[in-house]
Amino acid sequence: MKITGVEMRTIRMPLKSPFETSFGVEAERVAVLLRVLGSVARPDRRPVDVQGWGECVAMEAPLYSSEYADGAADVLRRFLVPRLLGHVKDTGDVTAEQIDGLLAPIIGHRMAKAALEMAVLDAQLRGIGQSFAGYLGATRQRVPSGVSVGIQPSVTALLEVVGDYLAQGYARIKLKIKPGWDVTPVQAVREHFGGLIPLQVDANAAYTLADARTLARLDAFDLLLIEQPLAEDDIRQHAELARLIRTPICLDESVVSVRAAADVIALRAAQVINIKAGRVGGYLNARRIHDLCRANGIPVWCGGMVETGLGRAANAALAALPGFTLPGDVSASDRFYEQDITAPFVLEDGEIIVPTGPGLGVEPIMGVLDSFTVTTEWLEQG
Ligand code: NPG
């Protein structure tokens, strides 16, 4: 496609209730959104104007990973968008498939890169009338929906929240844990709701190998998995931990690339992998990791980063690929938001419907988007 320019916004969306993890409490989702404007040549070579949307999952503060929203906006503004526009100026056009290579000289900043690739892919697919799901190779029309439950002020509050999500039909419960909030809440949920509910926990890197004994106590609760118990760069130590506990280990933060995924598999550091497109530099790398895991018999599931309806649409498409054999964190929009910027995703029998329209298959409602927008800038070839 040819690109005229990129609109970059920062939005602030209030969450229905504060979301607490081992790394902090969020009351608001701050996100950078991109709108790429340009044109695509139809098969008869007639150009048609298109736009595409990208969502950057970096949070306001660098607590989950080193990226953060203002940093992502800065690297997009100063380095990533200018490289993309420079390429279009030199060669006449660009495809989403070229973006990873084009941006490779810029080190890191995968969430920012992923947002730009997502926007170009959305525009490209809208231009040819293909859906994200069709393009990525989805094999299902609906995906089972799991929900991530933040750390609660008390076990009583936790049981109430979990009971409410189960009543809504969520297909799997994930409890956020941290040192001091692990064995007791997990045991309480198991005792209260029984052994049949699909249950897993997420530590967001809050433990060290010295905590192996505490983590082994979770073996009694028949969890689907424990996600990212140790630090992002503790891949070898996760392999050690895997020998000390029975609960399958799933890695999230550690899997930042296809290469990292290959190392995790080779070292047997995880039996399951969480795939988040933002964390790995885009939906194309996410698909590559899916393919790698599938070839190696490693089950994967789609992680969530409290996305708006735009990122949620892309995640639903990704989660519909055949190797995604565990329910992902692709919950209904009302899990986090009173008002989403797109038509809301809703739960139907514990599942989310994968959009089928061109590109993401969803549109921002511009009045709503504008009401959450705090800054807008237009980036074009200088
Ligand atoms: O359903 O979108 C969702 C949230 C799932 O818990 C969730 N995400 O560590 O995976 C995580 C966590 C997260 C949220 C991480 C926001 C970073 C930012």
Residues whose N, C-alpha, C, O or C-beta is under 5 A from the ligand:
A	BS01	NPG	Y64 S148 N204 G304 M305 V306 E307 D329 S331
